C-alpha cells in the first residue's frame, strides 16, 4: 500500500521540479534627481529596459521633497535605485550622488540578467 502512494508522489515531485523555469522579469526601478532634465542619463544605459520596471526623473530638490518627503538629499544629482523584492514591495538597494556608481550598478544588473537568461 505504501509503495502505491510513494510512486505517484515521486512522479508528481519530479514533474513539478522539471517544469519550465520562470523568466526573470524587470525588477529594478530608479529615481534620478537632477537640476535639469537633460542631465538625466540612466535611461541611456544599454539594454536597461530588460531589467527596468519603472523610473522617474525629478528636477530639483524641491520637487523631490514634495513627492518623497522621507528622502532628504544633501546634493544634486542623486540616484536612488530600488529592487522589486516581492508583491508590491520595493527595497532601496542604492542611494548615491555618484553617477558612475549608479551606472556601474545598473550595468552589472543588466549583465547578471543576461547571464541568467543564457543559462535557461
N, C-alpha and C positions, 0 to 999 in steps of 0.2 A: 504494500500500500504506500509506503514512504517513497519507494522508487517511482511510483506513478506520479506523485506530486513533485518530486525533485526534478525530474526530467523536463516537464513543461516550464517550471520556474527557471531552470537553467537556460532553456531556449529563449524565454522572454527576456532574461537579463542580457544574453548575447545579442539579441536583436536590438534592444534599446541602446547598447553600447556601440554598436557598429553602424548606427544611423548616420545620415549626413550631418556634417559639422555645421553649426550655426555660423553664419557670416558675421564678422565683427563690423558693426555699423559705425557711423560717425559718432564720436563720443566726447569731443572736446569743444569748448566754446571759449571766447575771449572777449575782454573789454579793452579797447585801446583808447587811452585818454591822451589827446594831442592838443596843441594850441591852434592848429589849422588842419582842416580835413585832408589837405594834400599831403600831410606828413604821415598819414595812416598807411602803413606798408605791410602789415601782417597778412592782409588778403592776397598779396602778391607772391607769397611763398609757393613754390612749385608743388602742385598736387595737394594743396591744403584742403581742397574740397572733399577729399576722401576721408578725412578724419573730422572735419568741421561740422558740428551740429548747429551752431549759432555763433554770431559775432555782433559786436556793437562798437561803433566809433563814437566817442564822446568828445566834443570840442570844449575844452576848458574845465577848470576845477569847479566852477560854479554849477555847471550842468551835471557834473559828476556827483556833487553833494546833493543836488536836487533829486537825482534819480536813485542814488545809492548813498544815503546819509551815513551808513555804518562804515564806509570806507573813507578814511581821511588821507589824502595824498600830501606828501611833503614836496613833491615837484612834479612837473610835467615835462616830457611824456612819461606815461606809466602804462604798464601792461599787466593785466590780471588774466590768468589762464585757469579754466575750470575743467574738471573731468566729470562726465556723467557717470556716477558710481552706482546708480540703481534707478528704480522707477521714481521719477520726479525728484531725484536727489543729485545735487552737484556739489562737489568739494573743490575748493580752491587748491590748486597744486603749485601755483607760482604767482608771485607778486614781485615785479621788478621794475626798475626805472631804466634798465639797460636793454636797448633794442636788440643787440646782438645775442644776449642771453635768451630773450623771448623767442627770437627766430631760431636759434640753435635748438631750444627745447621742442618747438613745434616741428621743425625739420626731422628731429630724432623720432618723434611720434609718427610722422609720415613714413619714415623708413621701417620702423617696427611694424606698422600696419602692412606695408608691402611684403615684408618678410613673412608675416603670419598668413597672408593670403597665398603666398607661394607654397607654403607648407600644406595647405589644404588640398 
